[in-house]
Amino acid sequence: MAQQLDTSKGWCCDGRTWIEHAQTDGQCCQPQGQKIEALPADGQRKARERLAKA
């Protein structure tokens, strides 16, 4: 089953969505609204891989 990613609040530096990171850890290393292009290279790669699988 395909995973649905809620990217409405942006991305975190580790490649998870802002919502996923905040729900799991209670906070995110990035402010809301971060675009993939603003993430570190490793985070960009992970986020794009996750989008391709979703």
N, CA, C and O atoms as a Tinker XYZ file with bonds, in Angstrom:
   216  protein
     1  N      0.841000   -1.174000    0.000000    73     2
     2  CA     0.000000    0.000000    0.000000    64     1     3
     3  C      0.888000    1.240000    0.000000    63     2     4     5
     4  O      1.858000    1.299000    0.755000    81     3
     5  N      0.578000    2.215000   -0.819000    73     3     6
     6  CA     1.361000    3.440000   -0.926000    64     5     7
     7  C      1.198000    4.282000    0.336000    63     6     8     9
     8  O      0.117000    4.378000    0.918000    81     7
     9  N      2.294000    4.874000    0.724000    73     7    10
    10  CA     2.300000    5.726000    1.903000    64     9    11
    11  C      1.891000    7.144000    1.503000    63    10    12    13
    12  O      2.362000    7.665000    0.492000    81    11
    13  N      1.026000    7.761000    2.287000    73    11    14
    14  CA     0.627000    9.135000    2.029000    64    13    15
    15  C      1.492000   10.055000    2.878000    63    14    16    17
    16  O      1.534000    9.910000    4.100000    81    15
    17  N      2.178000   10.992000    2.251000    73    15    18
    18  CA     3.001000   11.947000    2.971000    64    17    19
    19  C      2.288000   13.289000    3.015000    63    18    20    21
    20  O      1.887000   13.819000    1.979000    81    19
    21  N      2.132000   13.835000    4.206000    73    19    22
    22  CA     1.534000   15.157000    4.353000    64    21    23
    23  C      2.668000   16.180000    4.368000    63    22    24    25
    24  O      3.323000   16.384000    5.390000    81    23
    25  N      2.884000   16.807000    3.238000    73    23    26
    26  CA     3.968000   17.787000    3.111000    64    25    27
    27  C      3.468000   19.221000    3.265000    63    26    28    29
    28  O      4.186000   20.165000    2.933000    81    27
    29  N      2.260000   19.392000    3.760000    73    27    30
    30  CA     1.644000   20.716000    3.847000    64    29    31
    31  C      2.415000   21.679000    4.745000    63    30    32    33
    32  O      2.319000   22.893000    4.570000    81    31
    33  N      3.178000   21.155000    5.703000    73    31    34
    34  CA     3.947000   22.032000    6.599000    64    33    35
    35  C      5.438000   21.982000    6.287000    63    34    36    37
    36  O      6.247000   22.525000    7.039000    81    35
    37  N      5.802000   21.343000    5.195000    73    35    38
    38  CA     7.195000   21.321000    4.775000    64    37    39
    39  C      7.950000   20.083000    5.230000    63    38    40    41
    40  O      7.368000   19.060000    5.587000    81    39
    41  N      9.275000   20.220000    5.202000    73    39    42
    42  CA    10.182000   19.098000    5.445000    64    41    43
    43  C     11.143000   19.402000    6.579000    63    42    44    45
    44  O     11.394000   20.561000    6.911000    81    43
    45  N     11.680000   18.330000    7.171000    73    43    46
    46  CA    12.723000   18.459000    8.188000    64    45    47
    47  C     14.059000   18.025000    7.598000    63    46    48    49
    48  O     14.119000   17.371000    6.558000    81    47
    49  N     15.116000   18.404000    8.286000    73    47    50
    50  CA    16.471000   18.186000    7.774000    64    49    51
    51  C     16.832000   16.718000    7.592000    63    50    52    53
    52  O     17.783000   16.410000    6.874000    81    51
    53  N     16.099000   15.801000    8.224000    73    51    54
    54  CA    16.430000   14.379000    8.111000    64    53    55
    55  C     15.618000   13.652000    7.038000    63    54    56    57
    56  O     15.691000   12.428000    6.928000    81    55
    57  N     14.844000   14.403000    6.247000    73    55    58
    58  CA    14.090000   13.788000    5.160000    64    57    59
    59  C     12.679000   13.370000    5.518000    63    58    60    61
    60  O     11.946000   12.874000    4.662000    81    59
    61  N     12.286000   13.561000    6.769000    73    59    62
    62  CA    10.894000   13.317000    7.163000    64    61    63
    63  C     10.110000   14.597000    6.935000    63    62    64    65
    64  O     10.682000   15.683000    6.845000    81    63
    65  N      8.797000   14.458000    6.844000    73    63    66
    66  CA     7.986000   15.669000    6.748000    64    65    67
    67  C      8.000000   16.364000    8.104000    63    66    68    69
    68  O      8.289000   15.746000    9.129000    81    67
    69  N      7.686000   17.657000    8.098000    73    67    70
    70  CA     7.655000   18.425000    9.341000    64    69    71
    71  C      6.667000   17.791000   10.311000    63    70    72    73
    72  O      6.946000   17.673000   11.504000    81    71
    73  N      5.511000   17.383000    9.792000    73    71    74
    74  CA     4.474000   16.778000   10.641000    64    73    75
    75  C      4.962000   15.475000   11.257000    63    74    76    77
    76  O      4.775000   15.251000   12.453000    81    75
    77  N      5.585000   14.609000   10.457000    73    75    78
    78  CA     6.098000   13.332000   10.988000    64    77    79
    79  C      7.099000   13.571000   12.109000    63    78    80    81
    80  O      7.017000   12.952000   13.170000    81    79
    81  N      8.026000   14.457000   11.868000    73    79    82
    82  CA     9.071000   14.717000   12.858000    64    81    83
    83  C      8.472000   15.310000   14.125000    63    82    84    85
    84  O      8.815000   14.881000   15.227000    81    83
    85  N      7.591000   16.278000   13.988000    73    83    86
    86  CA     6.977000   16.911000   15.153000    64    85    87
    87  C      6.130000   15.919000   15.951000    63    86    88    89
    88  O      6.137000   15.955000   17.181000    81    87
    89  N      5.403000   15.035000   15.268000    73    87    90
    90  CA     4.573000   14.049000   15.967000    64    89    91
    91  C      5.422000   13.019000   16.689000    63    90    92    93
    92  O      5.052000   12.558000   17.769000    81    91
    93  N      6.549000   12.654000   16.108000    73    91    94
    94  CA     7.402000   11.632000   16.704000    64    93    95
    95  C      8.272000   12.193000   17.823000    63    94    96    97
    96  O      8.368000   11.601000   18.898000    81    95
    97  N      8.900000   13.330000   17.570000    73    95    98
    98  CA     9.884000   13.875000   18.503000    64    97    99
    99  C      9.417000   15.112000   19.256000    63    98   100   101
   100  O     10.116000   15.592000   20.149000    81    99
   101  N      8.241000   15.638000   18.906000    73    99   102
   102  CA     7.729000   16.810000   19.581000    64   101   103
   103  C      8.278000   18.122000   19.042000    63   102   104   105
   104  O      7.851000   19.196000   19.467000    81   103
   105  N      9.208000   18.046000   18.124000    73   103   106
   106  CA     9.770000   19.235000   17.508000    64   105   107
   107  C     10.453000   18.855000   16.213000    63   106   108   109
   108  O     10.617000   17.674000   15.907000    81   107
   109  N     10.844000   19.849000   15.462000    73   107   110
   110  CA    11.532000   19.621000   14.205000    64   109   111
   111  C     12.724000   20.559000   14.141000    63   110   112   113
   112  O     12.679000   21.666000   14.678000    81   111
   113  N     13.784000   20.121000   13.489000    73   111   114
   114  CA    15.004000   20.918000   13.389000    64   113   115
   115  C     14.866000   22.080000   12.410000    63   114   116   117
   116  O     15.741000   22.945000   12.362000    81   115
   117  N     13.809000   22.119000   11.645000    73   115   118
   118  CA    13.587000   23.152000   10.640000    64   117   119
   119  C     12.293000   23.896000   10.966000    63   118   120   121
   120  O     11.400000   23.324000   11.591000    81   119
   121  N     12.176000   25.156000   10.555000    73   119   122
   122  CA    10.897000   25.850000   10.701000    64   121   123
   123  C      9.871000   25.282000    9.719000    63   122   124   125
   124  O     10.238000   24.677000    8.712000    81   123
   125  N      8.613000   25.475000   10.009000    73   123   126
   126  CA     7.570000   25.021000    9.093000    64   125   127
   127  C      7.752000   25.671000    7.736000    63   126   128   129
   128  O      8.227000   26.802000    7.624000    81   127
   129  N      7.364000   24.930000    6.709000    73   127   130
   130  CA     7.392000   25.475000    5.360000    64   129   131
   131  C      8.680000   25.251000    4.591000    63   130   132   133
   132  O      8.823000   25.752000    3.476000    81   131
   133  N      9.634000   24.500000    5.167000    73   131   134
   134  CA    10.890000   24.246000    4.461000    64   133   135
   135  C     10.634000   23.448000    3.200000    63   134   136   137
   136  O      9.897000   22.462000    3.219000    81   135
   137  N     11.223000   23.858000    2.140000    73   135   138
   138  CA    11.148000   23.124000    0.875000    64   137   139
   139  C     12.311000   22.137000    0.813000    63   138   140   141
   140  O     13.329000   22.324000    1.479000    81   139
   141  N     12.156000   21.097000    0.019000    73   139   142
   142  CA    13.200000   20.079000   -0.111000    64   141   143
   143  C     14.536000   20.721000   -0.479000    63   142   144   145
   144  O     15.578000   20.322000    0.041000    81   143
   145  N     14.515000   21.705000   -1.366000    73   143   146
   146  CA    15.742000   22.332000   -1.846000    64   145   147
   147  C     16.526000   23.020000   -0.738000    63   146   148   149
   148  O     17.726000   23.246000   -0.893000    81   147
   149  N     15.886000   23.359000    0.372000    73   147   150
   150  CA    16.551000   24.046000    1.481000    64   149   151
   151  C     17.168000   23.076000    2.490000    63   150   152   153
   152  O     17.852000   23.501000    3.421000    81   151
   153  N     16.933000   21.786000    2.309000    73   151   154
   154  CA    17.461000   20.789000    3.240000    64   153   155
   155  C     18.916000   20.479000    2.925000    63   154   156   157
   156  O     19.382000   20.731000    1.814000    81   155
   157  N     19.645000   19.924000    3.915000    73   155   158
   158  CA    20.991000   19.429000    3.626000    64   157   159
   159  C     20.918000   18.341000    2.546000    63   158   160   161
   160  O     19.863000   17.740000    2.344000    81   159
   161  N     22.009000   18.094000    1.870000    73   159   162
   162  CA    22.030000   17.142000    0.744000    64   161   163
   163  C     21.471000   15.776000    1.126000    63   162   164   165
   164  O     20.698000   15.197000    0.363000    81   163
   165  N     21.845000   15.251000    2.285000    73   163   166
   166  CA    21.359000   13.934000    2.706000    64   165   167
   167  C     19.848000   13.968000    2.942000    63   166   168   169
   168  O     19.143000   13.029000    2.572000    81   167
   169  N     19.357000   15.028000    3.546000    73   167   170
   170  CA    17.921000   15.177000    3.776000    64   169   171
   171  C     17.152000   15.280000    2.473000    63   170   172   173
   172  O     16.073000   14.704000    2.336000    81   171
   173  N     17.710000   16.020000    1.504000    73   171   174
   174  CA    17.071000   16.131000    0.186000    64   173   175
   175  C     16.942000   14.762000   -0.464000    63   174   176   177
   176  O     15.888000   14.409000   -0.995000    81   175
   177  N     18.020000   14.002000   -0.416000    73   175   178
   178  CA    18.018000   12.671000   -1.032000    64   177   179
   179  C     16.956000   11.784000   -0.385000    63   178   180   181
   180  O     16.177000   11.134000   -1.083000    81   179
   181  N     16.925000   11.757000    0.938000    73   179   182
   182  CA    15.955000   10.920000    1.650000    64   181   183
   183  C     14.526000   11.361000    1.366000    63   182   184   185
   184  O     13.649000   10.524000    1.156000    81   183
   185  N     14.286000   12.665000    1.358000    73   183   186
   186  CA    12.938000   13.171000    1.092000    64   185   187
   187  C     12.493000   12.807000   -0.316000    63   186   188   189
   188  O     11.354000   12.386000   -0.514000    81   187
   189  N     13.373000   12.962000   -1.290000    73   187   190
   190  CA    13.006000   12.631000   -2.659000    64   189   191
   191  C     12.760000   11.136000   -2.839000    63   190   192   193
   192  O     11.861000   10.744000   -3.583000    81   191
   193  N     13.545000   10.304000   -2.169000    73   191   194
   194  CA    13.313000    8.858000   -2.212000    64   193   195
   195  C     11.945000    8.521000   -1.639000    63   194   196   197
   196  O     11.222000    7.688000   -2.187000    81   195
   197  N     11.596000    9.166000   -0.542000    73   195   198
   198  CA    10.301000    8.903000    0.099000    64   197   199
   199  C      9.161000    9.354000   -0.803000    63   198   200   201
   200  O      8.145000    8.666000   -0.902000    81   199
   201  N      9.314000   10.491000   -1.457000    73   199   202
   202  CA     8.274000   10.959000   -2.380000    64   201   203
   203  C      8.096000    9.989000   -3.547000    63   202   204   205
   204  O      6.973000    9.740000   -3.986000    81   203
   205  N      9.193000    9.448000   -4.042000    73   203   206
   206  CA     9.121000    8.523000   -5.162000    64   205   207
   207  C      8.380000    7.232000   -4.773000    63   206   208   209
   208  O      7.722000    6.618000   -5.614000    81   207
   209  N      8.486000    6.830000   -3.520000    73   207   210
   210  CA     7.824000    5.612000   -3.058000    64   209   211
   211  C      6.377000    5.843000   -2.671000    63   210   212   213
   212  O      5.586000    4.901000   -2.635000    81   211
   213  N      6.021000    7.089000   -2.381000    73   211   214
   214  CA     4.660000    7.406000   -1.905000    64   213   215
   215  C      3.649000    7.322000   -3.040000    63   214   216
   216  O      2.460000    7.556000   -2.826000    81   215
